[in-house]
């Protein structure tokens, strides 16, 4: 099935109603970004990025665990992801089926590791 502009508009209306229903949850306050993707088959994915730089890692984990429980979602921990500066982090994802079709993905980075220190050797 190919997606049309009318199909996209209908999907956005349905997703908008769902997001409006869950927007009162305090765990969804202050998202860093929200993105809605609709592929050519009409499948919808809403991605919400909750930044973790202002709170303790344990608070981020608790926030996402709570959201998974409230929304009936599944919990995922990614493998290490390398940053441009050599540090690594992992992401914690909650994936929820949207009742009208599609997926809601809520994620946050956790388990930051500083880049390895540069060791300078001095030639004698």
C-alpha positions, 0 to 999 in steps of 0.5 A: 500500500502506497501512502498518499498525502490524504493518508498522511493527513489522516494518520497525523490526526490519529497520532495527534489524538493519541499524543494528546491523550498521553501528553499529561504524563509528567514523565513526558515533560520537557522532551528534547525533540519529537519526530514523526516519520511515516514511511511509504507504506504508511507505517508511523513511528513517533520518536521522543528523545528525552535528554538525560544531561540534567538528571542522574542516570538512575532518574532517567532509568526510573522515568523510562521504566515508569513510562513503559509500565504506564503505556504498556511498552517494552524496554530495550538497552542498546549496545555501546554507541561511540561519540565523536570524542571517543566516549561511548554511551548506551540508549534506553528505549521504550517502544509502545504500539500506538493503538491506531497503528505504528510505534511510539519510541521514547529514548534517552542516553544513559551509561556515558563513559568518558573518552580514554585519556590521551597518553603522551610518551616522551622520547628520551 
